[in-house]
Amino acid sequence: MAGYDDLLEQLAQYNAAGFLPMHMPGHKRTALGGGELPWQLDITEIDGFDNLHEAEGILKDGMELAARLYGSARAFYLVNGSSGGILAAMAAAAPFGSRILMARGCHKSVYHAVELLHLEPYYLTPPVDPSFAVTASLPPKMVESALAQHPDIRLVVLTSPTYEGVISDIAAIAAVCHRQGVPLLVDEAHGAHLYFHPSFSGGAVTAGADLVIQSVHKTLPSLTQTALAHVQGNLVDPQQLAHFLSVFQTSSPSYLLMGSIHRCLKLLEHRGPALFADYVQNLQRLDRRLESLRHLRVLCHGADHCSRHTDFFAFDPGKLFISTHGTDLTGPQLTALLRQRGIEPEMTAPHWVLAMTSCCDTAETLERFAAVLLELDGLCHSTGAPYVRPTPPLPPVRHTIAQARQLPTVPLPLTEAIGRTMAESLWMYPPGIPLVVPGEILTADIVQVLGGIADSGVQLHSDSGLAPHGVLVAATG
Ligand SMILES: Cc1ncc(COP(=O)(O)O)c(C=O)c1O
């Protein structure tokens, strides 16, 4: 949409074009949370409106409602997304310069915290589901043996659900961590909706994680940037969390954003069960439609069942992970065809496309999506080609991220950088999971994976903007 010089005008025009948003934010541009969020409500800390960083009035009441709804000891509003919450939670739980255990597939905000806090991470790499080539649940045994091997670990961090919707057994992982007195932080950015119907399960607050960060904007009706931080148990001091939230968040939080979190919480309190009952029914109807797919496959939907994925503890039925493996379509081609038919998905990867649903979808929006997917399925052909996801070994580490960020750098073409120390991260966005981070040595295997992503037409991002052709490496070594 070129040719606009006014962002709000461009947004209004896009909205008028009628695209079906199969992506976040979870409000899906409906006014479910209330239609009145304009300029005239945007204020600062005026008398009577409380103060987020020293809440004692309506903001405190709202955060107490969040804690009650989710069952945590204490909840905080976040206005800088889960990203700000993750930075604050890691600062509150991991002493500066300490060792932590983290899933390699964590969001870049976790890596940013590693950098700022000079942490030394040990990485855990969960298994890959063979049929959809998607990262499976993190096995509790993997956490247990890593903690036994590294008794100096001060924090465990993982993502559940993953961006693709795979949920880990948080209760078992929390028990393993707590036996060693180590706090568990769960990045539940994609799981704020897991608490309101039995068809959605595996919420990390209920399962006993010490710190849980949720983007309410991703899967619930709330404005972009809004999120929640929960703390419970006796391993993390809520005051420390409050302190670091004031470090990593603005001192002028938007009342519109906080108002939208409050509205969302009240909606869940009063209408949550009914909304989610409808949502589940609509998803079940969608599933029956997707059973007719002949070439495209949707993870844990349609003809595919969660029980087939023995490495999954659970799966979020709100996610539609559409695999193009074994067909003559690539992920970018499928996305282009969806867009031509007025559907905007959440993410495109070389061999899959992700669409997000929410309780703001209706029987009609999901039927519109199903009809288009079935039409496109009819246009593509099976090639039978098996797909094996390349899983290059973790690259050797020469420096911590913080150390590597201090080194003088030099730009190099990607292929000439093999064997050199990375001075920046590379990632696909979304989901913003780094493929290689500063301080690691760039291997030929990783360059091959990066090349494959770029060749498929999916954009690679880097701090310097040189990707996919070039990278910044340490000038020496
Ligand atoms: C797994 C995960 N964690 C954290 C974040 C950051 O969330 P936010 O965009 O609310 O800052 C994202 C964003 O995509 C994510 O996918």
The ligand as an SDF file (V2000), in Angstrom:
LIG
                    3D

 16 16  0  0  0  0  0  0  0  0999 V2000
    7.2780  -16.3190   21.9800 C   0  0  0  0  0  0  0  0  0  0  0  0
    7.2600  -14.8270   22.0690 C   0  0  0  0  0  0  0  0  0  0  0  0
    7.6740  -14.2350   23.1940 N   0  0  0  0  0  0  0  0  0  0  0  0
    7.6730  -12.8970   23.3510 C   0  0  0  0  0  0  0  0  0  0  0  0
    7.2570  -12.0860   22.3230 C   0  0  0  0  0  0  0  0  0  0  0  0
    7.2540  -10.6060   22.5170 C   0  0  0  0  0  0  0  0  0  0  0  0
    5.9320  -10.1890   22.7230 O   0  0  0  0  0  0  0  0  0  0  0  0
    5.4720   -8.6850   22.5020 P   0  0  0  0  0  0  0  0  0  0  0  0
    5.3390   -8.5020   21.0400 O   0  0  0  0  0  0  0  0  0  0  0  0
    4.1670   -8.6270   23.2330 O   0  0  0  0  0  0  0  0  0  0  0  0
    6.5070   -7.8150   23.1040 O   0  0  0  0  0  0  0  0  0  0  0  0
    6.8290  -12.6570   21.1170 C   0  0  0  0  0  0  0  0  0  0  0  0
    6.4030  -11.7980   19.9880 C   0  0  0  0  0  0  0  0  0  0  0  0
    6.1310  -12.2220   18.9010 O   0  0  0  0  0  0  0  0  0  0  0  0
    6.8340  -14.0670   20.9810 C   0  0  0  0  0  0  0  0  0  0  0  0
    6.4350  -14.6560   19.8470 O   0  0  0  0  0  0  0  0  0  0  0  0
  1  2  1  0
  2  3  1  0
  2 15  2  0
  3  4  2  0
  4  5  1  0
  5  6  1  0
  5 12  2  0
  6  7  1  0
  7  8  1  0
  8  9  2  0
  8 10  1  0
  8 11  1  0
 12 13  1  0
 12 15  1  0
 13 14  2  0
 15 16  1  0
M  END
$$$$
